[in-house]
Amino acid sequence: MVRPRRSEGCINRVLQRLAMATEDRASTELSHDNARQEVVAVDADDQKEGVVNRLDAHTGEGIRHRAFTCLLFDERGHILLAQRSPEKRLWDTCWDGTVASHPRPGQSQEDATAQRLTEELGLEPEQYRDLQLTDRFEYKRYYENQGLEWEVCAVLQATITDVDLDPDPAEIGGLLWVDYEDLHEHPRYYRQLRLCPWFEIAMRRDLE
């Protein structure tokens, strides 16, 4: 039996749809908030190499850049995990250390962390103590077909003294207090939590 050949008109319609989808995706990326922001490009030793577009740093093969993650603990050794909002382009709905972001050009890691704690959780500096930089590492991870992270990531830790929080739903999908050592030692108990790779690395380096 001879199979019918797909018509040229049908093929053209398929190609047109693919072209439109590509254009729509490109337009979405250009309009994304990240396309209007800058991050600090660095070498493997976290030395500044320049300033680059944030979206460019997270697409294609990426550009290595400066970042941070902050881990907030209570007095009993529990860590406050934050679920990334479904609106996030990368690692949406995954669970992170308390906050993670990028310092602006010229901004210290400590100042950037304090800013994000206020913006994402409504936390003011008087609500935590002993904010300090404890580690730094480089990693590179791809996320589905959306982009990647290639960061020299600083780790900062602090102890929260006032848990009156006001999370921003555009940033935070949920909050969860977890026993930090138990999370590390018994990951199978927490399989339902998809953890962000930078947080997993930070936790492993901290406890092993």
N, C-alpha and C positions, 0 to 999 in steps of 0.2 A: 504494500500500500504506500502510495506517495503522500508524504506529509505536506499539508498546505504551508506555503511560505508566508512568513509574516510580511505584511505590506510595508512599503517604504513609508507611508503616512503614519503607520503605527510606531515604527522605529523613531521617526522624527518627533512624535509626541512624547515618547519616553525620554529622548535626549533633551527636549525642551523642559520637561519636569525636573530632570537632574540638574540642568543649568540654573533653573529657578531656585531649587533647593540650595545650591551652592551659593547663589547670590544672597538669598535670605540669611544663610548662616554667616556670611561675610559681613552683611549689614548689621546683624545682631552683635557680632564681636566688636565692630567699630563703635557701636552705640553703648557697649558695656562700660560700666563705671571704671573698670580697670584700664580702659583705653585712654583715660584722661589723667591717670596717675603715673608717678615715677617711682622706681626703686633704685637702690644702689648696687651696681654691678661690682663684684669683688673677685679676687683671686682665691686660691685654696686656703690662704692664711688670713682671709677676711680683710685684705687690704683693698681699699677703694680703687676701682679701675675706671669708673665713670658713672653716669646716670642714664638709665634706660627706661623705656616705656614698660609699664607693668604687664600689659597684655602680651607684648613681645617676649618678655621674660618667661611667660608661662605657656607659650605655644611653640609649634615646630620642634626644634631640638632644644629650645630654651636658652636662657642666659643665666649663668650662675650669679646669684644675688644674695644680699644680706636679709636675714629674717630672724624672728624670735618666737619662742613659745614660752608661756608662763604657766607654772603649776602652783595653784593655791591649795594650801592645806589647812585643816583645822587643828586644834590642839591635840586631837586623838590620833593623828596620822591618817586621816581620811583626805583624799584628794577630790576636788570639785571638777568633775568632767562636764564639758559642754558639748552638746550635739550641734553640729554645724547646720545652719538653716537649709531647708530644701531649695532656697533661692541661690545658694552658692554654686558657682560653675564647676569647681573642683572639690571632690570629696564631700559632696552634699549629703546630709543626714548621717555622716560618720561622726564618731565621738572623738573629741580632742581633749588635750590638756586644757586648762581653763580658758586661755585665749592664745591666739597665734596671729601674727601679722608681720609687717615690714616697717622698719623705721624710715621716716622720710629722710631725704638728703640733709645732712647736718644735724640730725636728731640722734641722741643717745639711745641705747637699748632700754635703759631704765625709764627715760621720759616717754618713749614710745609705748612701753608696757603700761605705764600709769595711764596714758591717754586711752589705750584700748580697754583697760579695765573699767574706766569711766564710761566710755562710749558703748561698750557691749553689755556690761553688767550693772551700770549705775553705781559702781564702787568708787568711793573717794579715798585718797591716800590715808586718811585717819581710820579707815576701816580695816587696814591690814598693816603688818609690820615686817621688818627684816627683808625687804625686797633686795635680792642680790643675784648677780650673775654667777651660775654654778658650773656651766659647761658650754661647749661649743663644738659642733660637728658639721661635716658636709654630707649631703645625701642627694640622690636624684631618683625620682619615682614618677612613672607615667600613670595617668588616670583615664581608663577607658579610651575613648577617642576625643576627649575634651581638652587635654593639655597635660602639663607636667609641673612638678616642683623640682628645681635644682637650686638648692640653698646651702649657704653656710649659716646654720641655725644656732643662735644663742639660746641657752636655757636659763630662765630666771625663776626663782622660787620665792614665795612669801607665805606668811601665816596670816590667815584671816581672823579678825577679832570681832567683827560685826557682820552677820550674815543677812542683813537687810539688802536684798538684791532687787534690781529692776532691769531684767534682761530685755534687750532689743530683739524683737521677733525677726527682724530682717537679718540678724546675725546668729541668733541662738534659737535652736529648735527645741531644746530641752536641757535640764540640768540634773546631775546625779552625783551624790556623794558616795564614794567607794573606798573601801579599805585599800590603801595603796600597795602594800606588800602582798596582800591576798590577790589583787588583780595581777600582779607580776608572777607570783608563784603558782597560781591556779587559773591560767587563761581559759581553760575549758569551761569553767563556771560562768564565764562571761562571753560565751560565743555569740550571744545575740547582739553584743556591742561590736560594731565594725569600727575599729580604732584607726585613727589617722596614722600614717607611717612615721611622721616625724615625732609624734608622741610616743609611739612604741619604741623608737630608737632612744629617745631621751630617757624613758623609764628604764629600759634595759641597761643603759650606760650608768644610770644613777644607782641601780640596785645590784648589779653584778660585779 
